[in-house]
């Protein structure tokens, strides 16, 4: 049975599953502040591609109270938690969509790497889930969205495919992007395509991290207010909670560090220049 963890951070509330790496994207968004370099106004229109369980979605939607956040997440279980976290934070400016973005419409195999932060349609694994796929151009057209202030992309190797399905939007709808890439070749390919559509591109190599460099499990727990809930919503004593969460956070970081050491990590930022 999964152990459900409910926690709050700076007034925001989240529910995650302790059996998977749900907390690592939290570290990216709130501790490492991977996306803080982009501007989010109160009326911004934002697309969160690879929304996971909603950490960036919730943070962005809280800032863009008069705007819209389109949260796109293909994995069914992550999407369920995304919906819960949207509801927990009383957000009515989020449009959640349960699908993958690709360069064409169809069905894809979403491979499972046993950590919910590492589901991929590019990197193969033993287990997979069939998911619906569409293009960003089709999604924005169907929603009647004519302008997007920011597109955030975290899709574990599928960045170029997502962008190839957004060529019409890159021409006239999208003002800026921020995305994660896992190799210098991926960065080169993404930058080449974006420059074709008159985007100014900058790249930041994120240093490979260690668990100790960013935050120890004990210190992370001190930042957050945790509650653990089992399948019958029975509360666990605080001492047991801290012990279990410390082990969970350490294991999550160890597994994620091993994955990142294989591929590297880059942040690509792009801003539309004048004209098309």
C-alpha positions as CSV (number, residue, x, y, z in Angstrom):
1,X,0.0,0.0,0.0
2,X,1.3,3.5,-0.8
3,X,2.1,5.9,1.9
4,X,0.5,9.3,1.2
5,X,2.3,12.4,2.3
6,X,0.5,15.7,2.8
7,X,2.7,18.8,3.3
8,X,2.7,22.5,3.1
9,X,5.4,25.0,2.1
10,X,5.1,28.8,2.3
11,X,1.3,28.5,2.3
12,X,1.0,26.0,-0.6
13,X,-0.3,22.5,0.0
14,X,0.6,19.3,-1.7
15,X,-0.2,15.6,-1.6
16,X,2.4,13.1,-2.9
17,X,3.2,9.4,-2.8
18,X,6.2,8.2,-0.8
19,X,6.9,5.2,-3.0
20,X,8.0,7.3,-5.9
21,X,10.3,10.3,-6.5
22,X,7.6,12.9,-6.1
23,X,9.7,15.2,-4.0
24,X,12.6,15.7,-6.4
25,X,10.6,18.1,-8.7
26,X,9.7,20.0,-5.5
27,X,13.4,20.5,-4.9
28,X,13.8,21.8,-8.5
29,X,10.9,24.3,-8.2
30,X,11.2,25.5,-4.6
31,X,14.7,24.8,-3.3
32,X,16.9,24.9,-6.4
33,X,14.5,27.5,-7.9
34,X,15.2,26.2,-11.4
35,X,12.5,28.3,-13.0
36,X,12.8,31.5,-10.9
37,X,14.7,33.3,-13.8
38,X,11.4,33.7,-15.8
39,X,8.9,36.4,-15.1
40,X,5.4,35.5,-14.1
41,X,2.9,38.4,-14.0
42,X,-0.6,38.4,-12.4
43,X,-2.2,38.0,-15.9
44,X,0.4,35.6,-17.5
45,X,-0.8,32.8,-19.7
46,X,1.5,29.8,-19.0
47,X,1.8,26.2,-20.3
48,X,3.4,23.7,-18.0
49,X,4.5,20.7,-20.2
50,X,5.3,17.8,-18.0
51,X,3.4,19.2,-15.0
52,X,4.1,16.1,-12.9
53,X,2.1,16.4,-9.6
54,X,1.8,20.2,-9.9
55,X,4.6,21.9,-8.1
56,X,5.4,24.4,-10.8
57,X,1.7,24.6,-11.8
58,X,0.6,25.6,-8.3
59,X,3.4,28.1,-7.8
60,X,2.8,29.7,-11.2
61,X,-1.0,29.7,-10.8
62,X,-0.7,31.4,-7.4
63,X,1.3,34.2,-9.0
64,X,-0.8,34.4,-12.2
65,X,-4.1,34.8,-10.4
66,X,-5.7,36.7,-13.2
67,X,-4.1,34.5,-15.9
68,X,-4.2,30.9,-16.9
69,X,-2.0,27.9,-16.4
70,X,-2.4,25.0,-18.8
71,X,-1.0,21.9,-16.9
72,X,-0.2,19.0,-19.2
73,X,0.8,15.6,-17.6
74,X,0.5,12.3,-19.4
75,X,0.9,9.8,-16.6
76,X,-2.5,8.8,-15.1
77,X,-1.3,8.6,-11.5
78,X,0.7,11.8,-11.6
79,X,-2.3,13.4,-13.2
80,X,-4.6,12.3,-10.4
81,X,-2.2,13.9,-7.9
82,X,-2.0,17.0,-10.0
83,X,-5.8,17.4,-9.8
84,X,-5.7,16.9,-6.0
85,X,-3.0,19.5,-5.6
86,X,-4.9,22.0,-7.7
87,X,-8.0,21.4,-5.5
88,X,-5.9,21.6,-2.3
89,X,-4.8,25.1,-3.2
90,X,-8.2,26.3,-4.4
91,X,-7.0,27.2,-7.8
92,X,-9.6,28.0,-10.5
93,X,-7.2,29.3,-13.1
94,X,-5.7,26.0,-14.1
95,X,-6.7,23.9,-17.1
96,X,-5.4,20.3,-16.5
97,X,-4.9,18.0,-19.5
98,X,-4.1,14.3,-19.2
99,X,-2.0,13.7,-22.4
100,X,1.6,13.8,-23.7
101,X,2.8,16.4,-26.1
102,X,4.6,15.2,-29.3
103,X,5.1,16.2,-32.9
104,X,1.9,14.5,-34.0
105,X,-1.4,13.2,-32.7
106,X,-1.6,9.5,-31.6
107,X,-0.6,7.1,-28.9
108,X,2.8,6.7,-27.2
109,X,4.5,4.4,-24.8
110,X,5.3,6.2,-21.5
111,X,8.1,4.2,-19.9
112,X,8.3,3.8,-16.2
113,X,11.6,4.2,-14.4
114,X,10.1,3.6,-10.9
115,X,10.5,7.2,-9.9
116,X,7.5,9.4,-10.8
117,X,9.9,12.2,-11.8
118,X,11.4,9.9,-14.5
119,X,8.6,8.8,-16.8
120,X,9.7,9.1,-20.4
121,X,8.5,8.4,-24.0
122,X,12.2,8.5,-25.2
123,X,14.2,6.6,-22.7
124,X,13.0,2.9,-22.8
125,X,12.2,0.8,-19.8
126,X,10.7,-2.5,-19.0
127,X,7.3,-1.2,-18.0
128,X,5.2,1.3,-19.9
129,X,1.8,2.9,-20.0
130,X,0.0,3.8,-23.2
131,X,-0.9,7.5,-23.2
132,X,-2.7,9.8,-25.6
133,X,-0.5,12.3,-27.5
134,X,-1.2,15.6,-29.3
135,X,0.7,18.6,-30.4
136,X,0.9,21.9,-28.6
137,X,-0.4,23.6,-31.7
138,X,-3.5,21.5,-31.6
139,X,-4.0,22.0,-27.8
140,X,-3.7,25.8,-27.9
141,X,-6.0,26.0,-31.0
142,X,-8.7,23.9,-29.3
143,X,-8.5,26.1,-26.2
144,X,-8.7,29.3,-28.2
145,X,-5.4,30.5,-26.8
146,X,-3.9,33.2,-29.1
147,X,-0.9,34.2,-26.9
148,X,1.3,32.4,-24.4
149,X,3.7,34.3,-22.1
150,X,5.6,31.3,-20.9
151,X,6.0,27.6,-21.8
152,X,7.9,25.5,-19.2
153,X,9.0,22.1,-20.5
154,X,10.3,19.1,-18.5
155,X,9.7,16.0,-20.5
156,X,12.8,13.8,-20.0
157,X,14.3,13.8,-23.5
158,X,11.3,14.6,-25.6
159,X,11.9,18.4,-25.7
160,X,12.6,18.5,-29.5
161,X,9.5,16.5,-30.3
162,X,7.4,18.8,-28.3
163,X,8.8,21.9,-30.0
164,X,8.3,20.3,-33.5
165,X,4.6,20.0,-32.6
166,X,4.5,23.7,-31.7
167,X,5.9,25.3,-34.8
168,X,2.8,27.4,-35.5
169,X,2.8,28.6,-31.9
170,X,6.5,29.4,-32.0
171,X,5.8,31.6,-35.0
172,X,3.1,33.7,-33.4
173,X,1.8,32.6,-30.0
174,X,4.7,31.9,-27.6
175,X,6.8,34.7,-26.1
176,X,9.2,32.8,-23.9
177,X,10.2,29.3,-22.9
178,X,12.3,27.6,-20.2
179,X,13.1,23.9,-20.5
180,X,15.3,21.2,-19.1
181,X,17.6,19.2,-21.4
182,X,19.9,16.3,-20.6
183,X,22.7,16.5,-23.1
184,X,24.7,19.1,-25.1
185,X,23.3,17.6,-28.3
186,X,19.7,18.1,-27.1
187,X,20.6,21.7,-26.2
188,X,22.1,22.3,-29.7
189,X,19.1,20.8,-31.4
190,X,16.6,22.8,-29.3
191,X,18.5,26.0,-29.7
192,X,18.8,25.6,-33.5
193,X,15.0,25.1,-33.8
194,X,14.2,28.0,-31.6
195,X,16.5,30.4,-33.3
196,X,14.8,29.5,-36.6
197,X,11.7,31.1,-35.1
198,X,13.5,34.2,-34.0
199,X,14.1,33.3,-30.3
200,X,17.1,34.6,-28.4
201,X,18.4,31.5,-26.6
202,X,20.6,31.2,-23.5
203,X,21.8,28.0,-21.8
204,X,22.9,27.3,-18.3
205,X,24.7,24.2,-17.3
206,X,23.4,23.1,-14.0
207,X,26.3,21.6,-11.9
208,X,25.9,18.0,-11.0
209,X,24.7,18.0,-7.5
210,X,25.2,15.9,-4.4
211,X,22.6,15.2,-1.8
212,X,24.6,17.3,0.7
213,X,25.1,20.3,-1.6
214,X,21.4,21.3,-1.6
215,X,19.7,20.0,1.4
216,X,19.9,17.1,3.9
217,X,16.7,15.2,4.5
218,X,16.6,16.4,8.1
219,X,16.9,20.1,7.0
220,X,14.3,19.7,4.3
221,X,11.9,18.3,6.8
222,X,12.4,21.3,9.0
223,X,11.2,23.5,6.1
224,X,8.0,21.6,5.6
225,X,5.0,20.6,7.7
226,X,4.5,17.0,6.9
227,X,1.7,14.5,7.6
228,X,1.8,10.9,6.6
229,X,-1.5,9.2,5.7
230,X,-1.9,5.5,4.9
231,X,-4.6,4.0,2.7
232,X,-7.2,4.4,5.5
233,X,-6.0,8.0,6.3
234,X,-4.6,7.0,9.8
235,X,-2.1,9.6,11.1
236,X,1.4,8.4,12.0
237,X,3.3,9.7,15.1
238,X,5.6,12.6,14.4
239,X,8.8,10.7,15.4
240,X,8.0,7.8,13.0
241,X,7.1,10.4,10.3
242,X,10.4,12.2,10.5
243,X,12.3,8.9,10.4
244,X,10.4,7.6,7.4
245,X,10.6,10.8,5.5
246,X,14.3,11.2,6.1
247,X,14.9,7.7,4.6
248,X,12.5,8.5,1.7
249,X,14.2,11.8,0.8
250,X,17.7,10.3,1.0
251,X,16.7,7.4,-1.2
252,X,15.0,9.7,-3.7
253,X,18.1,11.9,-4.0
254,X,20.4,8.9,-4.4
255,X,18.4,7.4,-7.2
256,X,18.0,10.8,-8.9
257,X,21.6,11.6,-8.6
258,X,22.5,8.3,-10.3
259,X,20.1,9.1,-13.2
260,X,21.5,12.7,-13.6
261,X,25.1,11.5,-13.5
262,X,24.4,9.6,-16.7
263,X,22.9,12.4,-18.7
264,X,23.8,15.8,-17.3
265,X,21.4,18.7,-16.9
266,X,20.9,22.0,-18.8
267,X,18.5,24.8,-18.4
268,X,17.6,26.4,-21.8
269,X,15.8,29.8,-21.8
270,X,14.4,31.5,-24.9
271,X,12.7,34.8,-25.5
272,X,11.0,36.0,-28.6
273,X,12.7,38.9,-30.4
274,X,10.8,41.5,-32.5
275,X,9.2,40.3,-35.7
276,X,8.7,36.8,-36.9
